[in-house]
Amino acid sequence: MKIQLIFIILALSMTSIIADNPLSISLIEGKNNFTISEYFPSIYASELMEKYPQVQSVSVVEYGSTFGYINALGGIGTNILIESNKDYEIYTNQSIIIYLKN
């Protein structure tokens, strides 16, 4: 019984540690290709660029066409919704870490 209780307490404490650590994506300067995990909260490209001005553009291929948003002149292009289980291409002007969970 004591071992089970210790295990339960340990499991609960690990869960809270994991929940407190934000998910993140490390991006290098230049072109980055990645797929968003299912735990990523959806965000519009314009919101992402507002939080991370180092992001220069985000694009996705859907229905055989490429849609993208460029961080210039207040935003140019299609303000795509960045969501899970899709492949994205993102350009940055420097290496950054994007935190996916607030």
Phi and psi in radians as a Rosetta constraint file:
Dihedral C 1 N 2 CA 2 C 2 CIRCULARHARMONIC -1.134 0.35
Dihedral N 2 CA 2 C 2 N 3 CIRCULARHARMONIC -0.658 0.35
Dihedral C 2 N 3 CA 3 C 3 CIRCULARHARMONIC -1.152 0.35
Dihedral N 3 CA 3 C 3 N 4 CIRCULARHARMONIC -0.711 0.35
Dihedral C 3 N 4 CA 4 C 4 CIRCULARHARMONIC -1.126 0.35
Dihedral N 4 CA 4 C 4 N 5 CIRCULARHARMONIC -0.717 0.35
Dihedral C 4 N 5 CA 5 C 5 CIRCULARHARMONIC -1.130 0.35
Dihedral N 5 CA 5 C 5 N 6 CIRCULARHARMONIC -0.746 0.35
Dihedral C 5 N 6 CA 6 C 6 CIRCULARHARMONIC -1.085 0.35
Dihedral N 6 CA 6 C 6 N 7 CIRCULARHARMONIC -0.732 0.35
Dihedral C 6 N 7 CA 7 C 7 CIRCULARHARMONIC -1.099 0.35
Dihedral N 7 CA 7 C 7 N 8 CIRCULARHARMONIC -0.755 0.35
Dihedral C 7 N 8 CA 8 C 8 CIRCULARHARMONIC -1.110 0.35
Dihedral N 8 CA 8 C 8 N 9 CIRCULARHARMONIC -0.776 0.35
Dihedral C 8 N 9 CA 9 C 9 CIRCULARHARMONIC -1.096 0.35
Dihedral N 9 CA 9 C 9 N 10 CIRCULARHARMONIC -0.749 0.35
Dihedral C 9 N 10 CA 10 C 10 CIRCULARHARMONIC -1.094 0.35
Dihedral N 10 CA 10 C 10 N 11 CIRCULARHARMONIC -0.761 0.35
Dihedral C 10 N 11 CA 11 C 11 CIRCULARHARMONIC -1.112 0.35
Dihedral N 11 CA 11 C 11 N 12 CIRCULARHARMONIC -0.730 0.35
Dihedral C 11 N 12 CA 12 C 12 CIRCULARHARMONIC -1.154 0.35
Dihedral N 12 CA 12 C 12 N 13 CIRCULARHARMONIC -0.689 0.35
Dihedral C 12 N 13 CA 13 C 13 CIRCULARHARMONIC -1.188 0.35
Dihedral N 13 CA 13 C 13 N 14 CIRCULARHARMONIC -0.655 0.35
Dihedral C 13 N 14 CA 14 C 14 CIRCULARHARMONIC -1.146 0.35
Dihedral N 14 CA 14 C 14 N 15 CIRCULARHARMONIC -0.662 0.35
Dihedral C 14 N 15 CA 15 C 15 CIRCULARHARMONIC -1.077 0.35
Dihedral N 15 CA 15 C 15 N 16 CIRCULARHARMONIC -0.752 0.35
Dihedral C 15 N 16 CA 16 C 16 CIRCULARHARMONIC -1.197 0.35
Dihedral N 16 CA 16 C 16 N 17 CIRCULARHARMONIC -0.606 0.35
Dihedral C 16 N 17 CA 17 C 17 CIRCULARHARMONIC -1.123 0.35
Dihedral N 17 CA 17 C 17 N 18 CIRCULARHARMONIC -0.780 0.35
Dihedral C 17 N 18 CA 18 C 18 CIRCULARHARMONIC -1.127 0.35
Dihedral N 18 CA 18 C 18 N 19 CIRCULARHARMONIC -0.701 0.35
Dihedral C 18 N 19 CA 19 C 19 CIRCULARHARMONIC -1.160 0.35
Dihedral N 19 CA 19 C 19 N 20 CIRCULARHARMONIC -0.540 0.35
Dihedral C 19 N 20 CA 20 C 20 CIRCULARHARMONIC -1.339 0.35
Dihedral N 20 CA 20 C 20 N 21 CIRCULARHARMONIC -0.376 0.35
Dihedral C 20 N 21 CA 21 C 21 CIRCULARHARMONIC -1.539 0.35
Dihedral N 21 CA 21 C 21 N 22 CIRCULARHARMONIC 2.088 0.35
Dihedral C 21 N 22 CA 22 C 22 CIRCULARHARMONIC -1.253 0.35
Dihedral N 22 CA 22 C 22 N 23 CIRCULARHARMONIC 2.593 0.35
Dihedral C 22 N 23 CA 23 C 23 CIRCULARHARMONIC -1.296 0.35
Dihedral N 23 CA 23 C 23 N 24 CIRCULARHARMONIC 2.626 0.35
Dihedral C 23 N 24 CA 24 C 24 CIRCULARHARMONIC -2.597 0.35
Dihedral N 24 CA 24 C 24 N 25 CIRCULARHARMONIC 2.806 0.35
Dihedral C 24 N 25 CA 25 C 25 CIRCULARHARMONIC -2.208 0.35
Dihedral N 25 CA 25 C 25 N 26 CIRCULARHARMONIC 2.201 0.35
Dihedral C 25 N 26 CA 26 C 26 CIRCULARHARMONIC -1.578 0.35
Dihedral N 26 CA 26 C 26 N 27 CIRCULARHARMONIC 2.204 0.35
Dihedral C 26 N 27 CA 27 C 27 CIRCULARHARMONIC -2.054 0.35
Dihedral N 27 CA 27 C 27 N 28 CIRCULARHARMONIC 2.385 0.35
Dihedral C 27 N 28 CA 28 C 28 CIRCULARHARMONIC -1.562 0.35
Dihedral N 28 CA 28 C 28 N 29 CIRCULARHARMONIC 2.864 0.35
Dihedral C 28 N 29 CA 29 C 29 CIRCULARHARMONIC -1.127 0.35
Dihedral N 29 CA 29 C 29 N 30 CIRCULARHARMONIC 2.327 0.35
Dihedral C 29 N 30 CA 30 C 30 CIRCULARHARMONIC 1.793 0.35
Dihedral N 30 CA 30 C 30 N 31 CIRCULARHARMONIC -2.530 0.35
Dihedral C 30 N 31 CA 31 C 31 CIRCULARHARMONIC -1.446 0.35
Dihedral N 31 CA 31 C 31 N 32 CIRCULARHARMONIC 2.346 0.35
Dihedral C 31 N 32 CA 32 C 32 CIRCULARHARMONIC -2.337 0.35
Dihedral N 32 CA 32 C 32 N 33 CIRCULARHARMONIC 2.303 0.35
Dihedral C 32 N 33 CA 33 C 33 CIRCULARHARMONIC -1.963 0.35
Dihedral N 33 CA 33 C 33 N 34 CIRCULARHARMONIC 2.329 0.35
Dihedral C 33 N 34 CA 34 C 34 CIRCULARHARMONIC -2.756 0.35
Dihedral N 34 CA 34 C 34 N 35 CIRCULARHARMONIC 2.811 0.35
Dihedral C 34 N 35 CA 35 C 35 CIRCULARHARMONIC -1.981 0.35
Dihedral N 35 CA 35 C 35 N 36 CIRCULARHARMONIC 2.294 0.35
Dihedral C 35 N 36 CA 36 C 36 CIRCULARHARMONIC -1.316 0.35
Dihedral N 36 CA 36 C 36 N 37 CIRCULARHARMONIC 2.360 0.35
Dihedral C 36 N 37 CA 37 C 37 CIRCULARHARMONIC -1.278 0.35
Dihedral N 37 CA 37 C 37 N 38 CIRCULARHARMONIC 2.902 0.35
Dihedral C 37 N 38 CA 38 C 38 CIRCULARHARMONIC -1.192 0.35
Dihedral N 38 CA 38 C 38 N 39 CIRCULARHARMONIC -0.239 0.35
Dihedral C 38 N 39 CA 39 C 39 CIRCULARHARMONIC -1.586 0.35
Dihedral N 39 CA 39 C 39 N 40 CIRCULARHARMONIC -0.019 0.35
Dihedral C 39 N 40 CA 40 C 40 CIRCULARHARMONIC -1.301 0.35
Dihedral N 40 CA 40 C 40 N 41 CIRCULARHARMONIC 2.200 0.35
Dihedral C 40 N 41 CA 41 C 41 CIRCULARHARMONIC -1.284 0.35
Dihedral N 41 CA 41 C 41 N 42 CIRCULARHARMONIC 2.345 0.35
Dihedral C 41 N 42 CA 42 C 42 CIRCULARHARMONIC -1.060 0.35
Dihedral N 42 CA 42 C 42 N 43 CIRCULARHARMONIC 2.480 0.35
Dihedral C 42 N 43 CA 43 C 43 CIRCULARHARMONIC -2.630 0.35
Dihedral N 43 CA 43 C 43 N 44 CIRCULARHARMONIC 2.493 0.35
Dihedral C 43 N 44 CA 44 C 44 CIRCULARHARMONIC -1.336 0.35
Dihedral N 44 CA 44 C 44 N 45 CIRCULARHARMONIC 2.635 0.35
Dihedral C 44 N 45 CA 45 C 45 CIRCULARHARMONIC -0.979 0.35
Dihedral N 45 CA 45 C 45 N 46 CIRCULARHARMONIC -0.701 0.35
Dihedral C 45 N 46 CA 46 C 46 CIRCULARHARMONIC -1.105 0.35
Dihedral N 46 CA 46 C 46 N 47 CIRCULARHARMONIC -0.669 0.35
Dihedral C 46 N 47 CA 47 C 47 CIRCULARHARMONIC -1.179 0.35
Dihedral N 47 CA 47 C 47 N 48 CIRCULARHARMONIC -0.713 0.35
Dihedral C 47 N 48 CA 48 C 48 CIRCULARHARMONIC -1.063 0.35
Dihedral N 48 CA 48 C 48 N 49 CIRCULARHARMONIC -0.764 0.35
Dihedral C 48 N 49 CA 49 C 49 CIRCULARHARMONIC -1.232 0.35
Dihedral N 49 CA 49 C 49 N 50 CIRCULARHARMONIC -0.499 0.35
Dihedral C 49 N 50 CA 50 C 50 CIRCULARHARMONIC -1.172 0.35
Dihedral N 50 CA 50 C 50 N 51 CIRCULARHARMONIC -0.726 0.35
Dihedral C 50 N 51 CA 51 C 51 CIRCULARHARMONIC -1.282 0.35
Dihedral N 51 CA 51 C 51 N 52 CIRCULARHARMONIC -0.614 0.35
Dihedral C 51 N 52 CA 52 C 52 CIRCULARHARMONIC -2.240 0.35
Dihedral N 52 CA 52 C 52 N 53 CIRCULARHARMONIC 1.489 0.35
Dihedral C 52 N 53 CA 53 C 53 CIRCULARHARMONIC -1.126 0.35
Dihedral N 53 CA 53 C 53 N 54 CIRCULARHARMONIC -0.201 0.35
Dihedral C 53 N 54 CA 54 C 54 CIRCULARHARMONIC -1.221 0.35
Dihedral N 54 CA 54 C 54 N 55 CIRCULARHARMONIC -0.342 0.35
Dihedral C 54 N 55 CA 55 C 55 CIRCULARHARMONIC -1.309 0.35
Dihedral N 55 CA 55 C 55 N 56 CIRCULARHARMONIC 2.122 0.35
Dihedral C 55 N 56 CA 56 C 56 CIRCULARHARMONIC -1.652 0.35
Dihedral N 56 CA 56 C 56 N 57 CIRCULARHARMONIC -0.599 0.35
Dihedral C 56 N 57 CA 57 C 57 CIRCULARHARMONIC -2.801 0.35
Dihedral N 57 CA 57 C 57 N 58 CIRCULARHARMONIC 2.688 0.35
Dihedral C 57 N 58 CA 58 C 58 CIRCULARHARMONIC -2.362 0.35
Dihedral N 58 CA 58 C 58 N 59 CIRCULARHARMONIC 2.344 0.35
Dihedral C 58 N 59 CA 59 C 59 CIRCULARHARMONIC -2.448 0.35
Dihedral N 59 CA 59 C 59 N 60 CIRCULARHARMONIC 2.757 0.35
Dihedral C 59 N 60 CA 60 C 60 CIRCULARHARMONIC -2.528 0.35
Dihedral N 60 CA 60 C 60 N 61 CIRCULARHARMONIC 2.579 0.35
Dihedral C 60 N 61 CA 61 C 61 CIRCULARHARMONIC -1.780 0.35
Dihedral N 61 CA 61 C 61 N 62 CIRCULARHARMONIC 2.104 0.35
Dihedral C 61 N 62 CA 62 C 62 CIRCULARHARMONIC -2.396 0.35
Dihedral N 62 CA 62 C 62 N 63 CIRCULARHARMONIC 2.421 0.35
Dihedral C 62 N 63 CA 63 C 63 CIRCULARHARMONIC 0.960 0.35
Dihedral N 63 CA 63 C 63 N 64 CIRCULARHARMONIC 0.566 0.35
Dihedral C 63 N 64 CA 64 C 64 CIRCULARHARMONIC 1.392 0.35
Dihedral N 64 CA 64 C 64 N 65 CIRCULARHARMONIC 0.086 0.35
Dihedral C 64 N 65 CA 65 C 65 CIRCULARHARMONIC -2.171 0.35
Dihedral N 65 CA 65 C 65 N 66 CIRCULARHARMONIC 2.674 0.35
Dihedral C 65 N 66 CA 66 C 66 CIRCULARHARMONIC -1.724 0.35
Dihedral N 66 CA 66 C 66 N 67 CIRCULARHARMONIC 2.247 0.35
Dihedral C 66 N 67 CA 67 C 67 CIRCULARHARMONIC -2.027 0.35
Dihedral N 67 CA 67 C 67 N 68 CIRCULARHARMONIC 2.407 0.35
Dihedral C 67 N 68 CA 68 C 68 CIRCULARHARMONIC -2.633 0.35
Dihedral N 68 CA 68 C 68 N 69 CIRCULARHARMONIC 2.897 0.35
Dihedral C 68 N 69 CA 69 C 69 CIRCULARHARMONIC -2.364 0.35
Dihedral N 69 CA 69 C 69 N 70 CIRCULARHARMONIC 2.288 0.35
Dihedral C 69 N 70 CA 70 C 70 CIRCULARHARMONIC -1.968 0.35
Dihedral N 70 CA 70 C 70 N 71 CIRCULARHARMONIC 2.392 0.35
Dihedral C 70 N 71 CA 71 C 71 CIRCULARHARMONIC -1.491 0.35
Dihedral N 71 CA 71 C 71 N 72 CIRCULARHARMONIC 1.250 0.35
Dihedral C 71 N 72 CA 72 C 72 CIRCULARHARMONIC -2.558 0.35
Dihedral N 72 CA 72 C 72 N 73 CIRCULARHARMONIC 2.510 0.35
Dihedral C 72 N 73 CA 73 C 73 CIRCULARHARMONIC 0.900 0.35
Dihedral N 73 CA 73 C 73 N 74 CIRCULARHARMONIC 0.674 0.35
Dihedral C 73 N 74 CA 74 C 74 CIRCULARHARMONIC 1.448 0.35
Dihedral N 74 CA 74 C 74 N 75 CIRCULARHARMONIC 0.096 0.35
Dihedral C 74 N 75 CA 75 C 75 CIRCULARHARMONIC 1.904 0.35
Dihedral N 75 CA 75 C 75 N 76 CIRCULARHARMONIC 2.194 0.35
Dihedral C 75 N 76 CA 76 C 76 CIRCULARHARMONIC -2.240 0.35
Dihedral N 76 CA 76 C 76 N 77 CIRCULARHARMONIC 2.391 0.35
Dihedral C 76 N 77 CA 77 C 77 CIRCULARHARMONIC 1.905 0.35
Dihedral N 77 CA 77 C 77 N 78 CIRCULARHARMONIC -2.778 0.35
Dihedral C 77 N 78 CA 78 C 78 CIRCULARHARMONIC -1.577 0.35
Dihedral N 78 CA 78 C 78 N 79 CIRCULARHARMONIC 2.080 0.35
Dihedral C 78 N 79 CA 79 C 79 CIRCULARHARMONIC -1.303 0.35
Dihedral N 79 CA 79 C 79 N 80 CIRCULARHARMONIC 1.419 0.35
Dihedral C 79 N 80 CA 80 C 80 CIRCULARHARMONIC -1.240 0.35
Dihedral N 80 CA 80 C 80 N 81 CIRCULARHARMONIC 2.609 0.35
Dihedral C 80 N 81 CA 81 C 81 CIRCULARHARMONIC -1.536 0.35
Dihedral N 81 CA 81 C 81 N 82 CIRCULARHARMONIC 2.070 0.35
Dihedral C 81 N 82 CA 82 C 82 CIRCULARHARMONIC -1.509 0.35
Dihedral N 82 CA 82 C 82 N 83 CIRCULARHARMONIC 2.055 0.35
Dihedral C 82 N 83 CA 83 C 83 CIRCULARHARMONIC -2.413 0.35
Dihedral N 83 CA 83 C 83 N 84 CIRCULARHARMONIC 3.003 0.35
Dihedral C 83 N 84 CA 84 C 84 CIRCULARHARMONIC -1.217 0.35
Dihedral N 84 CA 84 C 84 N 85 CIRCULARHARMONIC 2.763 0.35
Dihedral C 84 N 85 CA 85 C 85 CIRCULARHARMONIC 1.097 0.35
Dihedral N 85 CA 85 C 85 N 86 CIRCULARHARMONIC 0.534 0.35
Dihedral C 85 N 86 CA 86 C 86 CIRCULARHARMONIC -2.249 0.35
Dihedral N 86 CA 86 C 86 N 87 CIRCULARHARMONIC 2.660 0.35
Dihedral C 86 N 87 CA 87 C 87 CIRCULARHARMONIC -1.627 0.35
Dihedral N 87 CA 87 C 87 N 88 CIRCULARHARMONIC 2.299 0.35
Dihedral C 87 N 88 CA 88 C 88 CIRCULARHARMONIC -2.186 0.35
Dihedral N 88 CA 88 C 88 N 89 CIRCULARHARMONIC 2.706 0.35
Dihedral C 88 N 89 CA 89 C 89 CIRCULARHARMONIC -2.102 0.35
Dihedral N 89 CA 89 C 89 N 90 CIRCULARHARMONIC 2.246 0.35
Dihedral C 89 N 90 CA 90 C 90 CIRCULARHARMONIC -2.312 0.35
Dihedral N 90 CA 90 C 90 N 91 CIRCULARHARMONIC 2.380 0.35
Dihedral C 90 N 91 CA 91 C 91 CIRCULARHARMONIC -1.927 0.35
Dihedral N 91 CA 91 C 91 N 92 CIRCULARHARMONIC 2.373 0.35
Dihedral C 91 N 92 CA 92 C 92 CIRCULARHARMONIC -2.210 0.35
Dihedral N 92 CA 92 C 92 N 93 CIRCULARHARMONIC 2.707 0.35
Dihedral C 92 N 93 CA 93 C 93 CIRCULARHARMONIC -1.625 0.35
Dihedral N 93 CA 93 C 93 N 94 CIRCULARHARMONIC -0.008 0.35
Dihedral C 93 N 94 CA 94 C 94 CIRCULARHARMONIC -2.846 0.35
Dihedral N 94 CA 94 C 94 N 95 CIRCULARHARMONIC 2.843 0.35
Dihedral C 94 N 95 CA 95 C 95 CIRCULARHARMONIC -1.198 0.35
Dihedral N 95 CA 95 C 95 N 96 CIRCULARHARMONIC 2.337 0.35
Dihedral C 95 N 96 CA 96 C 96 CIRCULARHARMONIC -2.524 0.35
Dihedral N 96 CA 96 C 96 N 97 CIRCULARHARMONIC 2.916 0.35
Dihedral C 96 N 97 CA 97 C 97 CIRCULARHARMONIC -2.059 0.35
Dihedral N 97 CA 97 C 97 N 98 CIRCULARHARMONIC 2.180 0.35
Dihedral C 97 N 98 CA 98 C 98 CIRCULARHARMONIC -1.765 0.35
Dihedral N 98 CA 98 C 98 N 99 CIRCULARHARMONIC 2.177 0.35
Dihedral C 98 N 99 CA 99 C 99 CIRCULARHARMONIC -1.591 0.35
Dihedral N 99 CA 99 C 99 N 100 CIRCULARHARMONIC 2.182 0.35
Dihedral C 99 N 100 CA 100 C 100 CIRCULARHARMONIC -1.550 0.35
Dihedral N 100 CA 100 C 100 N 101 CIRCULARHARMONIC -0.222 0.35
Dihedral C 100 N 101 CA 101 C 101 CIRCULARHARMONIC -2.321 0.35
Dihedral N 101 CA 101 C 101 N 102 CIRCULARHARMONIC 2.268 0.35
